[in-house]
Amino acid sequence: MTTGFVTEYVLNKIKSGATDIAADYLSALPILIGVSIGVYALLQMISKTLAKFGVVGVFVYGASIVLM
């Protein structure tokens, strides 16, 4: 089965976009790590479970910012 021009064009655009998103996320990773360390340290004073959820929240929020 051979793919058409349109299918090939769309797949190339998706691959290019995924590469750009991954590069943006990797460039933001050091900042996210630093912020998550601070969030963990502050929230650990209240609860370790809350601190873990806070770190997950930082990375989810960072990923949503990268996607926008």
C-alpha positions in Angstrom: 0.0 0.0 0.0 1.4 3.3 -1.0 0.8 6.6 0.8 -0.4 9.6 -1.0 1.2 13.0 -1.1 -1.3 14.5 1.4 -0.8 11.7 3.9 3.0 12.1 3.6 2.8 15.8 4.0 0.6 15.5 7.1 2.9 12.9 8.7 5.9 15.1 8.1 4.1 18.1 9.8 3.2 15.9 12.8 6.8 14.6 13.1 8.2 18.1 12.9 5.7 19.5 15.5 6.4 16.6 17.9 10.1 17.3 17.6 9.6 21.0 18.3 7.5 20.3 21.3 10.1 17.8 22.7 12.9 20.4 22.2 10.9 23.1 23.9 10.1 20.8 26.9 13.7 19.7 27.2 14.9 23.4 27.2 12.4 24.1 30.0 13.3 21.1 32.0 16.1 22.7 34.2 13.7 25.5 35.2 10.9 22.9 36.0 13.4 20.9 38.1 14.4 24.0 40.1 10.8 25.0 40.7 9.8 21.5 41.6 12.6 21.3 44.2 11.3 24.5 45.8 7.7 23.4 45.7 8.7 20.0 47.3 10.7 21.7 50.0 7.9 24.1 50.9 5.0 21.6 50.8 7.0 18.9 52.6 6.6 21.0 55.7 2.9 20.3 55.5 2.7 16.8 54.1 4.9 14.5 52.0 2.0 13.3 49.9 1.1 16.9 49.2 4.7 17.6 48.3 4.7 14.8 45.7 1.4 16.0 44.2 3.0 19.5 44.0 5.9 18.2 42.1 3.6 16.4 39.7 1.6 19.5 39.3 4.6 21.6 38.4 5.6 19.2 35.6 2.0 19.0 34.3 1.7 22.8 34.4 5.0 23.1 32.7 4.0 20.7 30.0 0.8 22.6 29.4 2.7 25.9 29.1 5.1 24.3 26.6 2.1 23.1 24.5 0.6 26.6 24.3 
